[in-house]
């Protein structure tokens, strides 16, 4: 499945990739708020989520920059998948849904 997500994300136009990244940032923000309420003393999880949001926002800037190197796509989706997988199938499933939605002609 990861190979499919990798290829599908890389095939999206920049604005489609940007929308997927914005959705991930939104979902991770909700996740970190919930996790912080569950265990306010778990600074490790708070830091990890903050770092993931930081990377996603950097990726968002990169996909919207026409001068960004093409090889960024492979590094970007690898980082996204490594960060999403430990959060469970729900996250991976949502990522797949968002990529598929952006792949439709209606999204363009």
N, C-alpha and C positions, 0 to 999 in steps of 0.2 A: 504494500500500500504506500509506503514512503516513497518509493521510486515514482509511483504515479503522482503523488502530491508534488514531488520535486519537479517533475516534468510539467505538470499542469500549472503550477505557480510560475515557473520560468516562462511559460508560453503566454502568460497574461500581459496585456499592455501595462505601461507604468501606472496609469490611473486605476486599473483593476488591482494591481499589486498594492497600491496605496490604500485602497479601500479595505483589502484583506488585513493589512497591517493596522489600520485604524480600528477595525473590529477586534483584533487581538489585544491592542492596547486597552480598549474599553473593557474587554472581558477580564484581562489580567488585573485591572484596577479594581473591579468588583471582587475578584478572587482575593486580592491582598487585603481589602477591607474586611472581608468575611473572616479570613485567617487571623487577622489581627484581633478581631473581636473574640474569636475562639480561644486564642492564647496570646494576650498582649506582651508576654515576656519572651516570645519566640522571635528574637531579633534576627536569627539566621534566615528564617523564611521571609521575613519582611525585607531583609537585604536582597535575597535572591529574586524576589518579585520586583523590587525596585530596579535591580540590575537588568532584568528581562525587559521591563518597560523602557528603560534607558536605551537598550539595544534596539528595541522595536521602533522607538522614535527616531533613532539614528538611521535605521533602515528606511523609514518613511521619507526622511530628507534625501537619502541616496536615490531612491527610485524616482523621485521628482526632479532630480538633477540630471539633465541630459548629458552632462560631461562625466557622469559616474562610470567607472570601468565596467565592462560587460561581465567580467568574472565575479562581480559582487553578487549576482543572483545565486550562484552555487553556494557561496559562503553564507549568504543570508538564509536561504531555505534550510541548509544544514543546521544552522544555529536555532532557527525557529523550531524545527522538528525535534532537536535534542532537548529544547526547553519545554515543548508542549507534551511530549510523550510521558514524562514522569507525572504529569497532572492527570493522566488517565484518558480513557477512551472518549469520554464526553468532549474533552478539549480537541482531541484529534479528529473526532467526528465533526465538530463544529468547523474546524479549519477546512476539512474536506468540503463541507457544505458551502462555505464562503468562497472557496476557490472555484467550485463548480458553478455557483451563481454568477461569479464574475466572468466565467467562460462562455456564458450564453450570449447570443447576439443582442438580446434585449438590454444587457448591461452596458453595451457599447454605444 
